[in-house]
């Protein structure tokens, strides 16, 4: 299986060439509910879900970024249906995160509030094995020594050693990240920060990152910039060519080995 390459093919074909328990982390945002024109291509969700479970390593992670369309005043609920199906095939739902898009366009109807978020479902194959939570929220008591206590369900408190409050605490599971802008013709470019922060959170250097619907190449770019290997699948020849242009110089600089 050739790594550090975007394969111009259906992701089912790419994954068919992978052994079981091969990928450390997958990150993708599939086309959902026909909201956007992806060069006329569709995808077979249930087959893809089963293959993603098979190729994910034990303890590995899948980040599935998705939203719902509203049709005749009724949201499809596809995101929840997909999340439940991933659980059916064996994944644990590790966290239901939200991507808040402060610069989102108002595509919603006049009788609803602005649609400004998508779900980021974080699945794990068994107990998650790599967690590097980002700590960038300032704490009010930074540097102060406080007395700790741990309260149990029965009301009993354990005395724990005094500790110094750190300068920052782990961030919330709602991430505010602006929508990506595109100059390569792709209708929904993935924000670099969103891809990077998930890569940093759920993988280590040298790990293998997979995007089954690579699109504009953001996951590949951020994997390389953060010393990870990658594999991508992109069925559209046009998008694949543009993504390869985007990462060409990084590939030439990279000396990563699986």
NURO-841995 format. One record per residue: residue in three letters; residue number from 0; x, y, z of N, C-alpha, C in turn. Coordinates in Angstrom, 1 decimal, padded with zeros to 4 digits. Layout:
<atoms>
resn,resi,nx,ny,nz,cax,cay,caz,cx,cy,cz
ala,NUM,X,Y,Z,X,Y,Z,X,Y,Z $
...
</atoms>
This chain:
<atoms>
resn,resi,nx,ny,nz,cax,cay,caz,cx,cy,cz
unk,0,000.8,-001.2,000.0,000.0,000.0,000.0,000.9,001.2,000.0 $
unk,1,000.8,002.0,-001.0,001.7,003.2,-001.1,001.1,004.3,-000.2 $
unk,2,002.0,004.8,000.6,001.6,005.9,001.5,002.2,007.3,001.0 $
unk,3,001.7,008.3,001.7,002.0,009.7,001.3,001.7,009.9,-000.2 $
unk,4,000.5,009.5,-000.5,-000.1,009.6,-001.8,-001.6,009.8,-001.8 $
unk,5,-002.1,010.6,-002.7,-003.5,010.8,-002.9,-003.9,009.9,-004.0 $
unk,6,-004.7,008.9,-003.8,-005.1,007.9,-004.8,-006.4,008.4,-005.5 $
unk,7,-006.3,008.5,-006.8,-007.4,009.0,-007.6,-008.4,007.9,-007.9 $
unk,8,-009.2,007.6,-006.9,-010.1,006.4,-007.0,-011.1,006.5,-005.8 $
unk,9,-012.2,005.7,-005.9,-013.1,005.5,-004.9,-012.4,005.0,-003.6 $
unk,10,-012.8,005.5,-002.5,-012.1,005.1,-001.2,-012.3,003.6,-000.9 $
unk,11,-013.4,003.0,-001.4,-013.6,001.6,-001.2,-012.5,000.8,-001.9 $
unk,12,-012.1,001.2,-003.1,-011.0,000.6,-003.8,-009.7,000.7,-003.0 $
unk,13,-009.4,002.0,-002.5,-008.2,002.2,-001.7,-008.2,001.3,-000.5 $
unk,14,-009.3,001.3,000.3,-009.3,000.5,001.5,-009.2,-001.0,001.3 $
unk,15,-009.7,-001.4,000.1,-009.6,-002.8,-000.2,-008.2,-003.3,-000.3 $
unk,16,-007.3,-002.4,-000.5,-005.8,-002.7,-000.6,-005.1,-002.6,000.7 $
unk,17,-005.9,-002.2,001.8,-005.3,-002.1,003.1,-005.5,-003.3,003.9 $
unk,18,-004.6,-003.7,004.7,-004.8,-004.8,005.7,-005.7,-004.3,006.8 $
unk,19,-006.1,-005.3,007.6,-006.9,-004.9,008.8,-006.0,-004.1,009.8 $
unk,20,-006.6,-003.3,010.6,-005.9,-002.5,011.7,-004.6,-001.8,011.1 $
unk,21,-004.8,-001.0,010.2,-003.7,-000.3,009.4,-003.6,001.2,009.7 $
unk,22,-004.7,001.9,009.9,-004.8,003.3,010.0,-004.9,003.8,011.4 $
unk,23,-004.0,004.8,011.8,-004.1,005.3,013.2,-005.3,006.3,013.3 $
unk,24,-005.5,007.1,012.3,-006.5,008.2,012.4,-007.0,008.5,011.1 $
unk,25,-008.4,008.5,011.0,-009.0,009.0,009.7,-009.8,010.3,010.0 $
unk,26,-009.7,011.2,009.1,-010.4,012.5,009.3,-011.0,012.8,007.9 $
unk,27,-012.3,013.1,007.9,-013.0,013.4,006.6,-014.3,014.2,006.9 $
unk,28,-014.7,014.8,005.8,-016.0,015.5,005.8,-016.7,015.1,004.5 $
unk,29,-017.6,014.1,004.6,-018.2,013.6,003.4,-019.3,014.6,002.8 $
unk,30,-019.6,014.5,001.5,-020.7,015.2,001.0,-022.0,014.7,001.6 $
unk,31,-022.8,015.6,002.1,-024.0,015.1,002.8,-025.3,015.7,002.2 $
unk,32,-026.3,014.9,002.1,-027.6,015.3,001.7,-027.7,016.1,000.4 $
unk,33,-026.7,015.8,-000.5,-026.7,016.6,-001.8,-026.7,018.1,-001.6 $
unk,34,-026.0,018.5,-000.5,-026.0,020.0,-000.3,-025.1,020.7,-001.3 $
unk,35,-024.1,019.9,-001.8,-023.1,020.5,-002.7,-022.9,019.6,-003.9 $
unk,36,-022.5,020.2,-005.0,-022.2,019.4,-006.2,-020.7,019.0,-006.1 $
unk,37,-020.5,017.7,-005.9,-019.2,017.1,-005.9,-018.9,016.4,-007.2 $
unk,38,-018.9,017.2,-008.3,-018.7,016.7,-009.6,-019.5,015.5,-010.0 $
unk,39,-020.7,015.5,-009.4,-021.7,014.4,-009.7,-021.4,013.1,-009.0 $
unk,40,-020.4,013.0,-008.1,-020.1,011.7,-007.5,-021.0,011.5,-006.2 $
unk,41,-021.3,010.3,-005.9,-022.0,009.9,-004.7,-021.1,008.9,-004.0 $
unk,42,-021.5,008.5,-002.7,-020.7,007.6,-002.0,-021.6,006.6,-001.3 $
unk,43,-021.1,005.4,-001.1,-021.9,004.3,-000.4,-021.6,004.3,001.0 $
unk,44,-022.4,005.0,001.8,-022.0,005.2,003.2,-021.8,003.9,004.0 $
unk,45,-022.7,003.0,004.0,-022.7,001.8,004.8,-021.4,001.0,004.5 $
unk,46,-021.1,000.8,003.3,-019.9,000.1,002.9,-018.7,000.8,003.4 $
unk,47,-018.6,002.1,003.2,-017.5,002.9,003.7,-017.3,002.8,005.2 $
unk,48,-018.4,002.9,005.9,-018.4,002.8,007.4,-017.7,001.4,007.8 $
unk,49,-018.2,000.3,007.2,-017.7,-001.0,007.6,-016.2,-001.1,007.3 $
unk,50,-015.8,-000.6,006.1,-014.3,-000.6,005.7,-013.5,000.3,006.7 $
unk,51,-014.0,001.4,007.0,-013.2,002.3,007.9,-013.0,001.6,009.3 $
unk,52,-014.0,000.9,009.7,-013.8,000.1,011.0,-012.8,-001.0,010.8 $
unk,53,-012.8,-001.7,009.7,-011.8,-002.8,009.5,-010.4,-002.2,009.4 $
unk,54,-010.2,-001.1,008.7,-008.8,-000.7,008.5,-008.2,000.1,009.7 $
unk,55,-009.1,000.6,010.6,-008.6,001.4,011.7,-008.0,000.5,012.8 $
unk,56,-006.8,000.9,013.3,-006.1,000.1,014.3,-007.0,000.1,015.6 $
unk,57,-006.7,-000.9,016.4,-007.3,-001.0,017.7,-006.8,000.2,018.5 $
unk,58,-007.8,001.0,019.1,-007.4,002.2,019.8,-007.4,003.4,018.9 $
unk,59,-007.5,003.2,017.6,-007.5,004.3,016.6,-008.8,005.1,016.6 $
unk,60,-008.7,006.1,015.8,-009.8,007.1,015.8,-010.3,007.5,014.4 $
unk,61,-011.6,007.7,014.3,-012.2,008.3,013.1,-012.9,009.6,013.5 $
unk,62,-012.6,010.7,012.8,-013.3,011.9,013.0,-014.1,012.2,011.7 $
unk,63,-015.5,012.2,011.9,-016.4,012.3,010.9,-017.2,013.7,011.0 $
unk,64,-016.9,014.6,010.1,-017.4,016.0,010.2,-018.6,016.1,009.2 $
unk,65,-019.8,016.3,009.7,-021.0,016.3,008.9,-022.1,017.2,009.5 $
unk,66,-023.0,017.6,008.6,-024.2,018.3,009.0,-025.4,017.8,008.3 $
unk,67,-026.5,018.5,008.4,-027.8,018.0,007.9,-028.4,019.1,007.0 $
unk,68,-029.1,018.7,005.9,-029.8,019.6,005.1,-031.2,019.7,005.7 $
unk,69,-031.9,020.8,005.4,-033.3,021.0,005.7,-034.1,021.0,004.4 $
unk,70,-035.0,020.0,004.3,-035.8,019.9,003.1,-037.3,020.1,003.4 $
unk,71,-037.9,021.1,002.9,-039.3,021.4,003.1,-039.6,021.6,004.6 $
unk,72,-038.6,022.3,005.2,-038.8,022.6,006.7,-038.5,021.5,007.6 $
unk,73,-037.9,020.4,007.1,-037.6,019.2,007.9,-036.2,018.8,007.8 $
unk,74,-035.4,018.9,008.9,-034.0,018.5,008.8,-033.9,017.0,008.6 $
unk,75,-032.9,016.5,007.8,-032.8,015.1,007.4,-032.4,014.2,008.6 $
unk,76,-031.6,014.7,009.5,-031.1,013.9,010.6,-030.1,012.9,010.2 $
unk,77,-029.5,013.0,008.9,-028.6,012.1,008.4,-027.3,011.9,009.3 $
unk,78,-026.9,013.0,009.9,-025.7,013.0,010.8,-025.9,012.0,011.9 $
unk,79,-027.1,012.0,012.6,-027.4,011.1,013.7,-027.5,009.7,013.2 $
unk,80,-028.1,009.5,012.1,-028.3,008.2,011.5,-026.9,007.6,011.2 $
unk,81,-026.0,008.4,010.7,-024.7,007.9,010.4,-023.9,007.6,011.7 $
unk,82,-024.0,008.4,012.7,-023.3,008.2,013.9,-023.8,006.9,014.6 $
unk,83,-025.1,006.6,014.5,-025.6,005.4,015.1,-025.1,004.2,014.3 $
unk,84,-025.0,004.3,013.0,-024.6,003.2,012.2,-023.1,002.9,012.5 $
unk,85,-022.3,003.9,012.7,-020.9,003.7,013.0,-020.8,002.9,014.3 $
unk,86,-021.7,003.2,015.3,-021.7,002.4,016.5,-022.2,001.0,016.2 $
unk,87,-023.1,000.8,015.3,-023.5,-000.6,014.9,-022.4,-001.4,014.4 $
unk,88,-021.5,-000.8,013.6,-020.4,-001.6,013.0,-019.3,-001.8,013.9 $
unk,89,-019.3,-001.2,015.1,-018.3,-001.5,016.1,-017.6,-000.4,016.8 $
unk,90,-017.7,000.8,016.2,-017.0,002.0,016.8,-017.6,002.4,018.1 $
unk,91,-016.8,003.0,019.0,-017.3,003.7,020.2,-017.5,005.1,019.8 $
unk,92,-018.5,005.8,020.2,-018.7,007.2,020.1,-018.0,007.9,021.2 $
unk,93,-016.7,008.3,020.9,-015.9,008.8,022.0,-016.3,010.2,022.4 $
unk,94,-016.7,011.1,021.4,-017.1,012.4,021.8,-018.0,013.0,020.6 $
unk,95,-019.0,013.7,020.9,-019.8,014.4,019.9,-019.4,015.9,020.0 $
unk,96,-018.6,016.3,019.1,-018.0,017.7,019.1,-018.8,018.6,018.1 $
unk,97,-018.6,019.9,018.2,-019.3,020.8,017.4,-018.3,021.8,016.7 $
unk,98,-018.3,021.9,015.4,-017.5,022.9,014.7,-018.4,024.1,014.5 $
unk,99,-018.2,025.2,015.3,-018.9,026.5,015.1,-018.2,027.3,014.0 $
unk,100,-019.0,027.7,013.0,-018.4,028.5,011.9,-018.8,029.9,012.0 $
unk,101,-018.0,030.8,012.6,-018.4,032.2,012.8,-018.7,033.0,011.5 $
unk,102,-018.1,032.5,010.4,-018.2,033.3,009.1,-019.1,032.5,008.2 $
unk,103,-020.0,031.7,008.7,-020.9,030.9,007.8,-021.9,031.8,007.1 $
unk,104,-022.2,031.3,005.9,-023.2,032.0,005.1,-024.6,031.7,005.6 $
unk,105,-025.5,032.6,005.4,-026.9,032.3,005.8,-027.7,031.6,004.7 $
unk,106,-027.5,030.2,004.7,-028.2,029.5,003.7,-029.5,028.9,004.2 $
unk,107,-029.8,029.2,005.5,-031.0,028.7,006.1,-032.3,029.4,005.6 $
unk,108,-033.4,028.9,006.0,-034.7,029.6,005.7,-034.9,030.8,006.6 $
unk,109,-035.9,031.6,006.3,-036.1,032.8,007.1,-036.8,032.5,008.4 $
unk,110,-037.3,031.3,008.6,-038.0,030.9,009.8,-037.1,030.1,010.8 $
unk,111,-035.8,030.0,010.5,-034.9,029.3,011.4,-033.7,030.3,011.7 $
unk,112,-033.0,030.0,012.8,-031.8,030.7,013.1,-030.7,030.3,012.1 $
unk,113,-029.7,031.2,012.0,-028.6,030.9,011.1,-027.9,029.6,011.4 $
unk,114,-027.7,028.8,010.3,-027.0,027.5,010.4,-025.5,027.8,010.5 $
unk,115,-024.9,027.6,011.7,-023.5,028.0,011.8,-022.7,026.9,012.4 $
unk,116,-023.1,025.6,012.3,-022.3,024.6,012.9,-022.4,023.3,012.1 $
unk,117,-021.4,022.4,012.4,-021.5,021.0,011.9,-021.1,020.1,013.1 $
unk,118,-021.5,018.9,013.1,-021.0,017.9,014.1,-019.7,017.4,013.7 $
unk,119,-018.9,017.1,014.7,-017.6,016.4,014.5,-017.7,015.2,015.5 $
unk,120,-018.1,014.1,014.9,-018.2,012.8,015.7,-016.8,012.2,015.8 $
unk,121,-016.4,012.0,017.0,-015.1,011.3,017.2,-015.3,009.9,017.6 $
unk,122,-015.0,009.0,016.8,-015.2,007.5,017.1,-013.9,006.9,017.4 $
unk,123,-013.9,005.8,018.2,-012.7,005.1,018.5,-013.0,003.6,018.3 $
unk,124,-011.9,002.9,017.9,-012.1,001.4,017.8,-011.6,000.8,019.1 $
unk,125,-012.5,000.5,020.0,-012.2,000.1,021.3,-011.8,001.3,022.1 $
unk,126,-011.1,001.1,023.2,-010.6,002.2,024.0,-009.6,003.1,023.3 $
unk,127,-009.8,004.4,023.2,-008.9,005.3,022.5,-007.5,005.2,023.1 $
unk,128,-006.5,005.1,022.2,-005.1,004.9,022.7,-004.2,006.1,022.7 $
unk,129,-004.6,007.1,021.9,-003.7,008.3,021.8,-004.6,009.5,022.0 $
unk,130,-004.3,010.2,023.1,-005.0,011.5,023.4,-004.0,012.5,023.8 $
unk,131,-004.0,013.6,023.0,-003.1,014.8,023.3,-004.0,016.0,023.3 $
unk,132,-004.8,016.2,024.4,-005.8,017.2,024.4,-005.1,018.6,024.4 $
unk,133,-005.7,019.5,023.5,-005.1,020.8,023.4,-005.6,021.7,024.6 $
unk,134,-004.6,022.3,025.2,-004.9,023.1,026.4,-004.6,024.6,026.1 $
unk,135,-005.6,025.3,025.7,-005.4,026.7,025.3,-006.4,027.7,025.8 $
unk,136,-007.1,027.2,026.9,-008.1,028.1,027.5,-007.4,028.7,028.8 $
unk,137,-007.2,030.0,028.9,-006.6,030.6,030.1,-007.4,030.3,031.3 $
unk,138,-006.7,030.0,032.5,-007.3,029.8,033.7,-007.2,031.0,034.6 $
unk,139,-008.3,031.3,035.4,-008.3,032.5,036.2,-007.3,032.5,037.4 $
unk,140,-007.0,031.3,037.9,-006.2,031.2,039.1,-004.8,030.7,038.7 $
unk,141,-004.3,031.0,037.5,-003.0,030.5,037.0,-001.9,030.9,038.0 $
unk,142,-001.1,029.9,038.4,000.0,030.1,039.3,-000.3,030.0,040.7 $
unk,143,-001.5,030.0,041.1,-001.9,030.0,042.5,-001.9,028.6,043.1 $
unk,144,-001.6,028.4,044.4,-001.6,027.1,045.0,-002.9,026.9,045.7 $
unk,145,-003.6,025.8,045.3,-004.9,025.6,045.9,-004.9,024.2,046.6 $
unk,146,-005.8,024.1,047.5,-006.0,022.8,048.2,-007.0,022.0,047.4 $
unk,147,-006.7,020.7,047.2,-007.6,019.9,046.4,-008.4,018.9,047.3 $
unk,148,-009.5,018.5,046.7,-010.4,017.5,047.4,-011.2,016.8,046.3 $
unk,149,-011.3,015.5,046.5,-012.1,014.7,045.5,-013.3,014.2,046.3 $
unk,150,-014.5,014.5,045.8,-015.7,014.1,046.4,-016.3,012.9,045.7 $
unk,151,-016.6,011.8,046.4,-017.2,010.6,045.9,-018.7,010.7,045.8 $
unk,152,-019.3,009.7,045.2,-020.8,009.7,045.0,-021.5,009.6,046.4 $
unk,153,-020.9,009.0,047.4,-021.5,008.9,048.7,-021.2,010.1,049.6 $
unk,154,-020.6,011.1,049.1,-020.4,012.3,049.8,-019.1,012.4,050.5 $
unk,155,-018.4,011.3,050.6,-017.1,011.3,051.3,-016.0,012.1,050.4 $
unk,156,-015.2,012.9,051.1,-014.2,013.6,050.4,-012.8,013.1,050.7 $
unk,157,-012.0,012.9,049.7,-010.6,012.6,049.9,-009.7,013.8,049.8 $
unk,158,-008.8,013.9,050.7,-007.9,015.0,050.7,-006.8,014.7,049.7 $
unk,159,-006.5,015.6,048.8,-005.4,015.4,047.8,-004.4,016.4,048.0 $
unk,160,-003.1,016.2,047.6,-002.1,017.2,047.8,-002.4,018.6,047.1 $
unk,161,-001.9,019.6,047.8,-002.0,021.0,047.2,-001.4,021.0,045.8 $
unk,162,-001.9,021.8,044.9,-001.3,021.8,043.6,-001.3,023.3,043.0 $
unk,163,-000.4,023.5,042.1,-000.4,024.8,041.4,-001.2,024.8,040.2 $
unk,164,-002.1,025.8,040.1,-003.0,025.9,038.9,-002.2,026.3,037.7 $
unk,165,-002.3,025.5,036.6,-001.6,025.7,035.4,-002.2,027.0,034.7 $
unk,166,-001.4,027.5,033.7,-001.8,028.7,033.0,-003.0,028.5,032.1 $
unk,167,-003.1,027.2,031.6,-004.2,027.0,030.6,-004.9,025.6,030.9 $
unk,168,-006.1,025.5,030.6,-006.8,024.2,030.7,-007.3,023.7,029.4 $
unk,169,-007.7,022.5,029.3,-008.1,021.9,028.0,-009.3,022.7,027.5 $
unk,170,-009.4,022.8,026.2,-010.4,023.5,025.5,-011.8,022.8,025.6 $
unk,171,-012.8,023.4,025.3,-014.2,022.8,025.2,-014.3,022.0,023.9 $
unk,172,-015.4,021.2,023.8,-015.5,020.4,022.6,-016.4,021.1,021.6 $
unk,173,-016.5,022.4,021.7,-017.1,023.2,020.6,-016.0,024.1,020.1 $
unk,174,-015.5,023.9,018.9,-014.4,024.6,018.3,-014.9,025.7,017.4 $
unk,175,-014.5,026.9,017.6,-014.9,028.0,016.7,-013.7,028.2,015.7 $
unk,176,-014.0,027.8,014.5,-013.0,027.9,013.4,-013.7,028.4,012.1 $
unk,177,-013.2,029.5,011.5,-013.8,030.0,010.3,-013.8,029.0,009.2 $
unk,178,-014.8,029.1,008.3,-014.9,028.2,007.2,-013.7,028.5,006.3 $
unk,179,-013.2,027.5,005.6,-012.1,027.6,004.7,-012.5,028.3,003.4 $
unk,180,-011.6,029.0,002.8,-011.8,029.6,001.5,-011.1,028.9,000.5 $
unk,181,-011.6,028.9,-000.7,-011.0,028.1,-001.8,-010.7,028.9,-003.0 $
unk,182,-009.5,028.6,-003.6,-009.2,029.2,-004.9,-008.9,028.1,-005.9 $
unk,183,-009.3,026.9,-005.6,-009.0,025.8,-006.5,-010.3,025.1,-007.0 $
unk,184,-011.4,025.7,-006.8,-012.6,025.2,-007.4,-013.4,024.2,-006.6 $
unk,185,-012.8,023.7,-005.4,-013.5,022.8,-004.6,-014.6,023.5,-003.8 $
unk,186,-015.8,022.9,-003.7,-016.9,023.7,-003.1,-016.9,023.7,-001.6 $
unk,187,-016.1,023.0,-000.9,-016.1,022.9,000.5,-014.7,022.6,001.1 $
unk,188,-013.8,023.5,001.0,-012.4,023.3,001.4,-012.4,023.2,003.0 $
unk,189,-011.7,022.2,003.5,-011.6,021.9,004.9,-010.7,022.9,005.5 $
unk,190,-011.0,023.6,006.6,-010.1,024.5,007.3,-008.9,023.8,007.8 $
unk,191,-007.7,024.4,007.6,-006.5,023.8,008.0,-006.4,023.6,009.5 $
unk,192,-006.9,024.6,010.2,-006.8,024.5,011.7,-007.6,023.4,012.2 $
unk,193,-008.8,023.2,011.6,-009.6,022.1,012.1,-009.0,020.7,011.9 $
unk,194,-008.4,020.5,010.7,-007.7,019.3,010.4,-006.5,019.1,011.3 $
unk,195,-005.7,020.2,011.5,-004.5,020.1,012.3,-004.8,019.8,013.7 $
unk,196,-005.8,020.5,014.3,-006.1,020.3,015.7,-006.6,018.9,016.0 $
unk,197,-007.3,018.3,015.1,-007.7,016.9,015.3,-006.5,015.9,015.1 $
unk,198,-005.6,016.2,014.2,-004.4,015.4,014.0,-003.5,015.5,015.3 $
unk,199,-003.4,016.7,015.8,-002.6,016.8,017.1,-003.3,016.1,018.2 $
unk,200,-004.6,016.1,018.3,-005.3,015.6,019.4,-005.3,014.1,019.5 $
unk,201,-005.4,013.4,018.3,-005.7,012.0,018.3,-004.6,011.1,017.6 $
unk,202,-003.4,011.7,017.4,-002.3,010.9,016.8,-001.0,011.4,017.3 $
unk,203,000.1,010.6,017.0,001.4,011.0,017.4,002.3,011.1,016.1 $
unk,204,003.5,011.7,016.2,004.4,011.8,015.1,004.7,010.4,014.5 $
unk,205,004.7,010.4,013.2,005.0,009.1,012.5,003.7,008.3,012.2 $
unk,206,002.6,008.7,012.8,001.4,007.9,012.6,000.9,008.1,011.2 $
unk,207,-000.1,007.2,010.8,-000.6,007.2,009.5,-002.1,007.7,009.5 $
unk,208,-002.3,008.8,008.8,-003.6,009.5,008.7,-004.2,009.3,007.4 $
unk,209,-005.5,009.0,007.4,-006.2,008.7,006.2,-007.4,009.6,006.0 $
unk,210,-007.6,010.1,004.8,-008.8,010.9,004.5,-009.5,010.2,003.3 $
unk,211,-010.6,009.5,003.5,-011.2,008.7,002.4,-011.9,009.6,001.3 $
unk,212,-012.1,010.9,001.6,-012.6,011.8,000.6,-011.8,013.1,000.7 $
unk,213,-010.6,013.0,000.1,-009.5,014.0,000.4,-009.9,015.4,-000.1 $
unk,214,-010.7,015.5,-001.2,-011.1,016.8,-001.6,-009.9,017.7,-002.0 $
unk,215,-009.7,018.8,-001.3,-008.7,019.8,-001.6,-007.3,019.5,-001.0 $
unk,216,-007.2,018.4,-000.3,-005.9,018.0,000.2,-005.5,018.6,001.6 $
unk,217,-006.4,019.1,002.3,-006.1,019.8,003.6,-005.5,018.8,004.6 $
unk,218,-006.1,017.6,004.7,-005.7,016.6,005.7,-004.3,016.1,005.4 $
unk,219,-004.0,015.9,004.1,-002.6,015.5,003.7,-001.6,016.6,004.0 $
unk,220,-002.0,017.9,003.7,-001.0,019.0,004.0,-000.7,019.1,005.5 $
unk,221,-001.7,019.0,006.3,-001.5,019.2,007.8,-000.9,018.0,008.4 $
unk,222,-001.1,016.8,007.8,-000.4,015.6,008.3,001.1,015.8,008.0 $
unk,223,001.5,016.2,006.8,002.9,016.4,006.5,003.5,017.5,007.4 $
unk,224,002.8,018.6,007.6,003.4,019.7,008.4,003.6,019.3,009.8 $
unk,225,002.9,018.3,010.3,003.0,017.8,011.7,003.6,016.4,011.8 $
unk,226,004.5,016.1,010.8,005.3,014.9,010.9,004.5,013.6,011.0 $
unk,227,003.4,013.6,010.3,002.7,012.3,010.1,002.7,011.9,008.7 $
unk,228,002.5,010.6,008.4,002.3,010.0,007.1,000.8,010.1,006.8 $
unk,229,000.5,010.0,005.5,-000.9,010.1,005.1,-001.2,009.2,003.9 $
unk,230,-002.5,008.8,003.8,-003.0,008.2,002.6,-004.3,009.0,002.3 $
unk,231,-004.6,009.3,001.0,-005.8,010.0,000.6,-006.5,009.2,-000.5 $
unk,232,-007.8,009.3,-000.5,-008.6,008.8,-001.6,-009.4,010.0,-002.1 $
unk,233,-009.4,010.2,-003.4,-010.3,011.3,-004.0,-010.7,010.8,-005.4 $
unk,234,-012.0,010.6,-005.6,-012.6,010.0,-006.8,-012.6,011.0,-007.9 $
unk,235,-012.6,012.3,-007.7,-012.6,013.3,-008.7,-011.2,013.6,-009.2 $
unk,236,-010.9,013.4,-010.5,-009.6,013.6,-011.0,-009.2,015.1,-010.9 $
unk,237,-010.2,016.0,-011.1,-009.9,017.4,-011.0,-009.5,017.8,-009.6 $
unk,238,-010.2,017.4,-008.6,-009.9,017.7,-007.2,-008.6,017.0,-006.8 $
unk,239,-008.3,015.8,-007.3,-007.1,015.1,-007.0,-005.9,015.9,-007.5 $
unk,240,-006.0,016.3,-008.7,-004.9,017.1,-009.4,-004.6,018.4,-008.6 $
unk,241,-005.7,019.1,-008.2,-005.5,020.3,-007.4,-004.9,020.1,-006.1 $
unk,242,-005.3,019.0,-005.4,-004.8,018.6,-004.1,-003.3,018.3,-004.2 $
unk,243,-002.9,017.5,-005.2,-001.5,017.2,-005.4,-000.6,018.4,-005.7 $
unk,244,-001.2,019.4,-006.4,-000.4,020.6,-006.6,-000.2,021.3,-005.2 $
unk,245,-001.2,021.3,-004.4,-001.1,021.9,-003.1,000.0,021.4,-002.2 $
unk,246,000.2,020.1,-002.3,001.1,019.4,-001.3,002.4,019.0,-002.0 $
unk,247,002.6,019.3,-003.2,003.8,018.8,-004.0,005.1,019.2,-003.3 $
unk,248,005.2,020.5,-002.9,006.5,020.9,-002.3,006.7,020.3,-000.9 $
unk,249,005.6,020.0,-000.2,005.8,019.4,001.1,006.2,017.9,001.0 $
unk,250,005.7,017.3,-000.1,006.1,015.9,-000.3,007.6,015.8,-000.7 $
unk,251,008.1,016.8,-001.4,009.5,016.8,-001.8,010.4,017.0,-000.6 $
unk,252,009.9,017.7,000.4,010.6,018.0,001.6,010.5,016.8,002.6 $
unk,253,009.5,016.1,002.5,009.2,015.1,003.6,010.1,013.9,003.4 $
unk,254,010.6,013.4,004.6,011.4,012.2,004.6,010.8,011.1,005.6 $
unk,255,009.5,011.2,005.7,008.8,010.3,006.6,008.8,008.9,006.1 $
unk,256,008.8,008.0,007.0,008.7,006.6,006.7,007.7,005.9,007.7 $
unk,257,006.9,005.1,007.1,005.9,004.4,008.0,006.6,003.4,008.9 $
</atoms>
